[in-house]
Structure formats: C-alpha cells, structure tokens
Amino acid sequence: DTEVTQTPKHLVMGMTNKKSLKCEQHMGHRAMYWYKQKAKKPPELMFVYSYEKLSINESVPSRFSPECPNSSLLNLHLHALQPEDSALYLCASSRTGGRSSYEQYFGPGTRLTVT
Amino acid sequence: AQKITQTQPGMFVQEKEAVTLDCTYDTSDPSYGLFWYKQPSSGEMIFLIYQGSYDQQNATEGRYSLNFQKARKSANLVISASQLGDSAMYFCAMRDGGGGSQGNLIFGKGTKLSVKP
C-alpha cells in the first residue's frame, strides 16, 4: 500500500480562522513533508520531519505551524492566513536516509482558499 | 547548486503515439536520483519512474521509460502508446544522495501534456 491520505480535500477559511490540515501514511516511512503548490507551478518544500522531529523549515511564516504527533501522522496548523496563502497543500512521505533512490509518495492534497 | 530544467511548457501528442518529455539537470554530487511525477488536474502527484546516477541501464515501468544520458545530464521521459488519461502535468525532479541529506526533491517547472483523440 503506497497511500498517503489528506483531509480535508477542500478548505475555505477566513483570515482570522484557525484550521488544521491532516496527513496520514501507513507505509512505515519516517520522513514526512509538507509542500505548497500554486497554480501552474511546481511544489515548493515547506517542512520536513525525520523521525518525528522537524529537520527542515524552509523559512515558512509562523502562521503555518507543523506538528508530527507520531510516525504516521503529520498536521499543519493554520492561523491568521493571508489570501496569498491560497494554494494546494501536498503532504508526502518517504524512507529516511541519504539514499537518493527513496521516492516520495504524495497525498491528493488539500485545496485551501483564504478569503 | 542543483537545478532541474524542463524547457517544454506544453506538448501535444496524438493518441496511441509516443511522446518524449525533456528534462536536463545540473548537480555536482556524483550520487543522485532522478524522478518523474505525473500530476492530473485532480492534484495528486503520482510517482512514475526512477533513475539512479549509477544505474547502467535506462529505467522502464510499463509504458514509461527514461532516456538517461549522463554525459549530457539529461533524463527524458518517453511515454509509449499515449492514452487520453495521460493528459496531465509532468514534473521531473532530482534528489541528491549526500550524507545526511533529507532527500529533498528539487522540481522542474513541469510540462503540460495534452493527448488528442
């Protein structure tokens, strides 16, 4: 099973709201990723978790707060977002380590609209 | 610095014909991996094929094959017998194999493939 699930599929939120995106995988992967993708652009890496610890934060604004409660789950907490944060948010997972062959498996994404 | 270049913003192909999507890369790391992903309009990134820098043979996965020319630093995706369901955005990506690397993928800008009936 190479499935990564994400909920919700669509989310509309106001700039004062607090919401969370959820991601789950059961492939035993210990690396999990959040990407942001604007229309007609490639995905941009936001965060990387390795063994449930945040290892990379690509200078993401603090209104995005990641959390990895266990090895299967990854959350992205959203607060006081701006309209320009509207995008497709993709979660991915992979095996850890320096091997270049470890492909990332992506979830279906959450389409976020900030009004 | 690592870089992936996809020079074809859009491509058209007739159903049942083969098509080649171009990808060139740049890295100073001798160990790296090259990946192709398909992204339909639904949004999910679907892993298609992988080629390692030390692999002697070109990778193949069903109708997908990778034309790997290491000296030219190119990793073109060949889709044989195109189907209407192949219409999607295709991304080439690279990951280095450096010690301690988190395995971050670097993506090209993508090529939008449209298959005509």
Interface residues (C-beta under 8 A of the other chain):
Chain A: T2 A31 K40 K41 P42 P43 L45 V48 S50 S55 I56 L88 L90 A92 S94 T96 G97 G98 R99 S100 S101 Y102 E103 Q104 Y105 F106 G107 P108 G109 R111
Chain B: S31 Y32 G33 F35 Y37 S42 G43 E44 M45 I46 F47 Y50 G52 S53 F91 R95 D96 G97 G98 G99 G100 S101 Q102 G103 N104 L105 F107 G108 K109 G110
